[in-house]
Amino acid sequence: MNQDNIKLSQLRALVAVAESGNFGEAGLQLGVSQSAVSHAIATLESELGVILFTRGRRGAHLTPVGDRILGHARQMLHLLEVMDKEANLAKGLQGGQVRVASFRSAATHLLPDIIAEFRQDYPGITVSIEEFRGAAEIEQSLREGRVDIALFCWGASVEEFDTWTLCQDEYVALLPPDAELQHRPLTWEELTSFPMIMPVDTDHCYYLIRTHLAVQKVPIQPAYKISEDSTIVSMVMRGLGATIMAQLAAEPLPPGIQVYPLPVPLMREFQVAVRKDALHPPAVYAFLDALRRSAPPEQQPNSGDRHQHPQHRPETHAIAQRNGNRNHK
């Protein structure tokens, strides 16, 4: 046996299968596919030279030697947790606070899952969220140091912030429940044949939509201009017209509202921003790392790109850059 070839992921798979008695359930617990769990167990058995589980219709059951090895695997994983806690204590990650400024869509649909996972690793760190409607308010709170991290849906308009893209949100067309389309997929002509219910002129989302429609040479004359997303959705639900809205801003959608992709896609970017060259407490860098890990692979920052930041370990004090402008939901 080559001890160097045994991986922690294999030991975690061993414990998960032993506890669940099922490779599929173990995969769900670990957040990986059933085939990945099967491969991990098969590789571990090959390295150890013994059979750890008997497989059958009723699931997976430990062999006698597998049962003995399970105890050692649990001890090793426990020691790893102890080592991690000691390291966190030394880095000041047993406590602290992270203050986040955000707009509603991100605060409602993105941050809760990220914070829930973050608290599993750092239960002693408090994360507070302050929601803002306007871009200027978010920028000001970050500039004045009232928050540590800001989430924007546009590029920060000033050079004093370092930013990177967290994810993208697609704009969609929302049609009344009783709308009957003559064309599939939806065309601009058919969409704008409905009375259009749009955000007010000062809304950044409306600025993006107007610009996009102008590029596509699609004329639009809103029948209604509404400041609240929920009101727009309710009006569409009552059959008063159609709208174009960012998907996360529209959630939760009432049953019956029809959702269609735009004829030409339009996206908005969710960006993370911090004050440039600021030295934050370890808790803030740990949360930045959690944000980075939550990003889709194509959005994850790469140190080779000047517009993206390196991995935010708690001891790291550098984040790279990106720019832009305006106001959102």
Buried (B, 14 or more C-beta within 10 A) or exposed (E): EEEEEBEEBBBBBBBBBBEBBBBBBBBBBBEBEBEBBBBBBBBBBEBBEBEBBEEEEEBBBBBEEBEEBBEEBBEEBEEEEEEEEEEBEEBBBBBBEBBBBBBBBBBBBBBEEBBEEBBEEBEEBEBEBBBBBBBEBBBBBBBEEEBBBBBBBBBBBEEEBBBBBBBBBEBBBBBBEEBEEEEEEBBBEBBBEBBBBBBEEEBBBBBBBBEBBEEEEBEBEBEBBBEEBEEBBBBBBEBBBBBBBBBBBBEEBEEEBBEBBBBEEBEBBBBBBBBBEBEBBBBBBBBBBBBBEBBEEEBBBEEEEEBBBBEBEBEBEEBBBBBEEBBBB
